[in-house]
Amino acid sequence: ERRQTIAFSDPYWESDQAILVREGGDFQPSGWADFEGVRVGAQSGTTGADQVQSNLVGEGIIPESNFSTYDSYVLAVEDLVNGNIDAVVVDNPVAETFAANRDVTVAFVEETGERFGFGLRQGESELQSALNDGLATVRDDGTYQEITNTWFGQE
């Protein structure tokens, strides 16, 4: 839908959804089917919330009452750490940061193929080309990887 009103640059970031659980906890799922009867959280209005709705609530694996939404993923992770919910579904880079700094771990990653790009008005082809050229330059010269490693700890 967005592509009809907004032009996008080439993607500058790609992400999937990760499932966070308490480190060393009893609940260590390897897929959606393992979620029967557990309590799950996600930030409202996110792909994580959409994944819970479609893969868990929509499939009848958990009732709607077992799905909590939060104003921020920080609040969701706090509820996870405090034992109020059993899992949080969140963007993988965010999950990796929490796993490195809190008593949580990534149980599995759901490939969603989300792509992030710069949005601009339709018809801004000169600006779109400049952004795409700039992205290509920083990828080709190693700057993109350096920034990614520094800020996201990924290679």
C-alpha positions in Angstrom: 0.0 0.0 0.0 2.7 2.4 1.0 4.5 2.0 -2.4 1.5 3.6 -4.1 1.9 6.9 -2.3 5.5 6.9 -1.2 8.7 6.1 -3.1 11.4 4.2 -1.2 15.1 4.0 -1.5 16.9 0.7 -1.7 16.8 -1.0 1.8 19.3 0.2 4.3 18.4 -2.5 6.8 16.6 -5.8 6.8 15.2 -7.5 9.9 13.2 -10.5 11.1 11.3 -11.1 14.3 12.9 -12.7 17.3 11.2 -14.5 20.2 12.7 -13.5 23.5 12.3 -15.8 26.6 13.8 -15.7 30.1 17.3 -17.1 30.1 17.3 -20.5 31.9 13.5 -20.5 32.1 11.3 -23.5 31.6 9.8 -22.1 28.4 12.2 -22.5 25.5 10.2 -22.8 22.3 11.6 -23.7 18.9 8.5 -22.8 16.9 5.0 -21.3 17.2 3.4 -24.7 18.0 5.2 -24.7 21.3 3.3 -21.6 22.6 0.1 -23.4 23.7 -1.2 -21.9 26.9 1.7 -19.3 27.4 1.5 -15.6 27.8 3.1 -13.5 25.0 3.8 -9.8 24.7 4.7 -7.4 21.9 4.8 -3.6 21.3 1.4 -2.5 19.9 1.3 -1.6 16.2 4.5 -3.5 15.3 5.3 -6.5 13.1 5.9 -8.5 16.3 2.3 -7.8 17.4 1.1 -8.8 13.9 3.1 -12.1 14.1 1.5 -12.9 17.5 -2.0 -12.2 16.1 -1.5 -14.3 12.9 0.6 -17.2 14.2 -0.7 -17.6 17.7 -4.1 -16.0 18.3 -5.4 -16.4 14.8 -4.3 -20.1 14.7 -6.0 -20.8 18.1 -2.7 -21.6 19.8 -3.2 -19.0 22.5 -6.4 -17.1 23.4 -6.5 -13.3 22.9 -6.4 -13.0 26.7 -2.9 -14.4 26.7 -1.6 -11.7 24.4 -0.5 -8.4 26.0 0.5 -5.3 24.0 2.7 -2.6 25.3 3.5 1.0 24.5 7.1 0.1 24.1 9.2 -3.0 23.8 11.1 -2.0 26.9 7.9 -2.4 29.0 7.3 -5.8 27.3 10.8 -7.1 28.2 10.4 -5.8 31.8 7.2 -7.9 32.1 9.1 -10.9 30.6 12.0 -10.5 33.1 9.5 -10.1 36.0 7.7 -13.3 35.0 4.4 -11.7 34.0 4.6 -13.0 30.5 6.5 -16.0 28.9 7.8 -14.5 25.7 8.2 -11.2 23.7 8.1 -10.9 19.9 10.4 -8.1 18.8 12.7 -7.0 15.9 15.8 -9.3 15.9 18.4 -6.5 16.4 16.5 -5.2 19.4 16.2 -8.7 20.8 19.9 -9.3 20.4 20.6 -6.1 22.3 18.3 -7.2 25.2 19.9 -10.7 25.2 23.3 -9.2 25.6 22.3 -7.0 28.5 19.4 -8.7 30.3 18.5 -12.2 31.6 16.7 -13.1 28.4 17.7 -15.1 25.3 16.5 -15.4 21.7 14.6 -18.7 21.5 14.2 -18.6 17.7 13.9 -16.1 14.8 10.9 -15.9 12.5 11.9 -14.9 9.0 9.7 -12.0 8.0 12.0 -10.3 5.5 11.2 -6.8 6.7 13.1 -4.1 4.7 13.7 -0.6 5.8 14.3 2.2 3.3 14.1 6.0 3.2 10.6 7.2 2.2 10.1 10.1 -0.1 7.4 11.7 -2.3 6.6 9.9 -5.5 8.4 11.6 -8.4 11.5 12.5 -6.4 13.6 10.3 -8.7 16.7 12.5 -8.4 16.7 12.3 -4.6 15.9 8.6 -4.8 18.9 8.0 -7.1 21.2 10.1 -4.8 20.1 8.1 -1.8 20.6 4.8 -3.6 24.0 5.8 -4.9 25.0 6.9 -1.4 23.9 3.6 0.1 25.8 1.7 -2.6 28.9 3.7 -1.9 29.0 3.1 1.9 28.3 -0.6 1.3 31.0 -0.9 -1.3 33.7 0.9 0.7 33.0 -1.0 4.0 31.5 2.0 5.9 28.1 0.3 6.1 29.6 -2.9 7.7 31.7 -0.8 10.1 28.7 1.1 11.3 26.6 -2.1 11.6 29.3 -3.8 13.6 29.8 -0.8 15.9 26.1 -0.2 16.6 24.4 -3.5 16.2 27.2 -6.0 16.8 26.5 -7.9 13.6 28.8 -8.9 10.8 
